[in-house]
């Protein structure tokens, strides 16, 4: 209990210490325009929020301006790995010099690359700059296959490494049959909770086979959600490619783990007239292969993205209301509102991890459930009762 109490205290302390950085982020947002021009209109604030919700090829922390109005970026570069017309090319993102308007050209061998609005283009032969059509699509460049370690990929690798270290330590203590000590004592009740409250009730007797995946996806999503709330964190679960990948993994697991009863009931549903079975089979197949994973990926993506958007919008209130409330008044209002929504976001971070894990367990449990329709069912007094499908068949 003492270790858990210390860990909770540490998390609260980190959260409280993060609040001033939101005020700093607000001040930084107010001077991120070109050549020091402030971002102080609704359109500029909207573009600023959308920019920070997207993935990026470098880890940008903040920007400052010197006395001459020159902007300096603070952060660290990440590896850029591309497969273009001339094969594989790799370099560090710092070679773009934080340019995102297609002005800086990186030359590697016979290939020339520019970065525009977060996307890297390979210029055609003879092109010296990007040109666009009426829809603002590049006309003299192509998009190479991007294998870069972006900010979100860096976050995934970092959290994956931390989870490997934490749970390897917990596993080693279990093998020695020792009572978990240190941070492992914080992890143990959470592991037991996922096993007893999510895996067992939804999957049944074969829960052990899938508990490892459920634990991984629960802690992976939860930790990434929490890190995404920090000012210098990464919005990994707000990237639809990440949530889609997690949903596809769940899809693959329950599709390949499904038994004959699962597929039989889905494709040739018993207890209904034969003429309707093919139609219902198509509907059930679409629900299994499309609707279920789609609901998983959209629910997580939409809720996390909406939460980040609301937090940053409330921070932007301090910028838009400076004229009417003064700098101090607008800062207090935006900080109070941001603190309130951040407390809600802490709950949402856990809730979305719980929902994704529970639905995954439910879908897996439906696929591996044994068929009990040929067995007699009994009520709480031991009396034999008829199965629902038998009643329906007799009625029709």
N, C-alpha and C positions, 0 to 999 in steps of 0.2 A: 504493500500500500504506500509506503514511503517513496519507493521508486516511481510509482505511478503518479503520486502527488507532485514529485519534483518535475516529472516530465510534463505534466499539465501546466505547472507553473512556468516552465521554460517556454512552452508554446504560447501561453498568454503574454509572457514578457516579449517574445519575438514579435507577436502581433502588435502590442502596444508600441514597441520601438519602431515598427514599420509605419505607424501613422504619420510621423513627421516627414517621412519620405514621400508620402502622398502630397503633402503640402509643397515639398520640393518639386515633385513631378508637376504640380499645378504651376508653380513659378516657371519651371522649365518649359512647360507647354505654352506659356505666354510669350516666349521669345524664341520660337522655333521656326519662324518664317525666314525667308531668304534674306541674307545679309542683315539679320537682326530684326527684321520687321516682325511685330508681334502677331501671334495667331489669336485673334480676338473677335472673329465673326462666326456665325453659326456654320457656314459652309466650311471654313477653315478648321473649326473644331471637329466637325463631322469627319473631314478627311484625315485629321490627326488621329482620331479614335480608330478609324478603319485601318490606318497604317500600323498602329500598335497591336491590333488584333491579328494581323497577318504574320506569317512566318517570315524569317529573314535569313540572309546568308552570313550575317555577323551578329555578335552579341553586343548590342549597343546598350550602354547603361544610362548615360545622360550626355548632354552637350552644354558647353559653356562658351561665353564670348569674352575676348580680351578687350583691352581699351581701344583697339583699332576696329572693333566690330567684326573681327575674324572669328568664325565658329570653330570650336575644337570639340571633337567627339571622344568620349571615354568609353572604353570597352575592350574587346579582344576579337581578332578575326577567327574565322572558321574555314576549314578546307573546302574549296570549290572543286568538284570533280564532274567533268562533262564528257559526253560521248557525242562528238559532232561529225562533220563531214570528213575531217582528217584524222579520225580516231579519238583515242582517249587523251584528255588534257586535264592537268591538275595544277592548281595554284591556290594561294591564300586570298581570302576575300578583301584583305587590306589593299590589294592592287587596284581595286575600284575606287579607293580613297573616299569611301562613303558616298559616292555618287549614285543616285538612283534616277537620274534623268537622261541616261544614255549619252552623257557628254564625255566620259572617260573610256577610252578604248584600251583593252588589255590584249596585247599581241603575244601569242604563243605559237612559234613556228609559222605555219601558213594560216593559222586561224586567228581571228580577231573577235573579241567578245565585248559586249556592252551590257549594262544592267539598267533596266527601265521598269519602274514601279514594281520592284521585287522579282522581276523575271529576267533571266539572262538570255540574250540573243547572240547568235553567231552571224556576223555581217557577211553579205555576199561579196564575191571577188570584185574589187574596184570600189566598193562602198566606203565612204569616209565618215558617215554618220547615219543615224536611223531616219528613215522617212516614213510617213504614215498616210493612210488613206482617210476617207471621210469618217470612218468608224474608229479611227485612231488605232488601226492595226498596222504592224510593221510590214512594209512592202519590199524592203531590200535586205531582209534578214530572216533567219529560221531559228527555231527553238531547238537547241541540242537536248539530248537525253540527260537530264540532271540527276546525278548521283551524289550531290553535295551533302556534307554534314551541316545541315541547317540548324537554326536555333532550337527547333522542336526536336530534331534528331539528337542533338546534344543533350537536351533534357531527358529524352527517353533513355539514352545510354547512361546518363548520370544516375537517374532514379533506379534503373535496372541494376546498376552496379551496387548501389546502396542496399537495395533489397536483397541482392545475393549475399552481401556481407552480413546483414542483419539476420536473415533466416538461416544462413549456414551456421552462424554461431548458436542460434536456437536449436538447430538440428543436432549439433555436436553435443550440446548439453543433454538433450533427450537420449542420445545414444549412450551417454555415460550414466543415464538414469539419475541425473542430478536435478534438483529443483532449479529452474531457470533463475539466473541472477542478472543484475544490471538491466540494460535496455530490453533483454529478452523477457523480463517479467512484464513489461508493457505489451509486448507482442503476444504473449501466451493467451491472455483472456480474449483478445481479438481473434486469434486463430480458433480458439474453442467456440467462439460465437459464430463464426462463419461455418464451422463444421456442424454444430448442433442446431443452429437456427436457420441455416440456409441450405446446406448440402443434404443433411439427413431428411428433413421434412419433404423436400421437393424431389429428391432422386430416389430415396428408398434404400434397399439393401446394398445396392452397388455404388453407394455414395463415395467410398474410398477411392475408386478409380478416377473420379473427377474432382475430388477435393483440392488437389494440387493446383489445377487450373483455376478453380473458383477463388482460392486464396490469392493466387497471382494476380488475377484480373481485379479483385477487390482492392488490394493494397496498391496496385499500380495506378488505378484510376483515382483512388482517394488521395494518395500522396501527390500525384500530378495536379489534382484539383487544388490542394492546399498550397503547393508551390506557385501555382498560377495566380493566387491571390496576393502574393508578395510583389512589391513594386518592381523588383528586378528579376521577377520570375519569368516563366515561359508559358504561353497559352497553348499547351500541347493538346489537351482534350477539347479545345475550341477549334481544332483543325479537323475538318470532316474526313480527311484521308486517314487520320489516326482512329477515329471512332468507327469508320467503315472497316478498317483492318481488324479491329477488335470484334466487330459484329460478324465478320466473315469467319474468324477463328471459331466463334461459338457455332456458326452455321455448319462448318466442316465437322466439328465434334459431334453434334447431334444427328447430322445426316449419316455419317459413317458409323455411328454407334447405334442407330435405330435397328430394332429387331424386326422379325417378320410380322409380328402383331402390329407394330407401329405402321409399317408400310401397307399391310393388309387393310387395316382400318382406314387409312388415309386414301388409298387408291380404289378400294372396293368396300365401301362402308356398309357394314351389316345392319340389319334392322330397318332398312328403308326399301321402298320399291326399286326393282332392278333398273327401271327406266331412268331414274334420277341418279344412279350411282356414278356413271361416267362424268356427269356435270359436276357433282359434288367432289369427285376425285380431282378434277382440274382445279376447282376452287381451293381444296385443301392443299394441293401441291403448290399453288401460287402462294398461299398463306405461309407454308413451311419454308419455301425457298426464297421468297421475296419480302413478304409483309413482315414476318418476324424479325429478320436481320435489319430491315429498313427501320422498324420501330426502335430497335436498339441503338442504331447509329444516330438517328435524328434526335431522339430524346436527349441523349448525352450531349451532342453537339449544340443543340438549340439552347438548352438550359445553361450550359457553361458560357456560351457566347453572349447570351442575353445578360447574364450576371456581370460579366466583364464590361459590357457596353453600359449598363446602368451605373456601375461604379465610376467609370471614366466620365460618363455624362454628368454625374453629380460633382465630380472634381471640376469639370468645365464650368459648372454654375459659378464658381468663384471667379472665373475669367469674364464671363458674360455679364455679371452683375457688379463689376468693380465700379462702374460709373454711378450706379444708383445706391450702392451700399458701402462704398469705399473699399479699399484693399483689405483692411482688417475685418470689416463686417462680412464681406463676401467669402473670405477665407474661413471664418468661423462657421458660416452657414454650410459651405461645401464640406468642411471637415466633419461637422456634426452629422450631416446626411450620409456622407461616405462611411462614417463609423457605424451608423445604424444598418446600412445595407451590407457592410462587411460582416457583421455578426450573423445576418441571415445567410450570407454566402458561405460561412463556415459550416452551417447546418446543411446547406445545399451540396457542399463538397462531399460530405459523408452520405447524404441521401442519394445522390446520383450514383455513387459507387455501389451502395446497397441495392438500388433498383436494378442496375445493370447485372450485378452478380445474381440476384434473386431470379430475374427473368431468364438468365442463362441457365441456372439450375433447373428452373421450371421446364424450359424447352428440352433440356437433356433428360429430365425425369420422364417427360411424356414419350420420349423416343425409346427409352430403355425399360419402361414399365412392362411387367409381365401381364399376360392375358389371364384374367380370373373369371371370365364369363362362364366357363364350364364348371366352376366350383360353386358349391352351395354357399349362400350368404346368410349370415345370422345377425339378429338384432342383439341389443344389450342383454336380453333375457335368454339368449340361446335359441330363440325360435327361428326356423328357417323362413327366409323371405325371398321373394322372387327378384331377379335382376331387372333393371330398368329396360334393357333391350328385349327380355322375354315378355314383359308386360306390353311393350310397344308392339311386338310381333303378334301377340294374341289379340290386341285391340284392332290392328289393321286386318 
